[in-house]
Amino acid sequence: MRSVILAAGFLAAVGLTACDSSKTQTAEAPAAPKYVGRSQQMYQGQELISKVDSGSITAGKDGSLEMMASGSVPMAGYKNPGFLKRILYAVPKDGIYEMDVVADKPASGAAAATPIEVKGAWDHPPAGVKGVRFIAKDNSVVAMLPAG
């Protein structure tokens, strides 16, 4: 009788381990990218745009940097697009500074991806700027300063 109970226990244990291996493995979401700086305080109603598709920077005549980024927002009606320079604890080793691409969110609207163009100037950028990383909610794009 004792051997029958032990055999039944063994079969139950083997059966339970087989059940565990048949479960499907869930894929983990990719880790969020690490950025050097942290975001500045945004105004009420201001938020990062959803996605940056492209960006460019050029040197201005007065020593400023002219910046342009295009991307998309989740609905029509976003206003006052602009750039917020991220707060850095040190000068970036690669010379690429970070900017958040932001706009004022509308009170309401139908959800439909809408393109947006953001233009701005960075007055008195530090020496050694080689490029700018434009950061949105879902991605980031790096624009390098043209040589010369």
Secondary structure, 3 states (H helix, E strand, C coil): CHHHHHHHHHHHHHHHHHHHHCCCCCCCCCCCCCCCCECCCCCCCEEECCEEEEEEEEECCCCCEEEEEEEEEEECCCEEEEEEECECCCCCCCCEEEEEEEEECCCCCCEEEEEEEEEEEECCCCCCCCEEEEECCCCEEEEECCCC
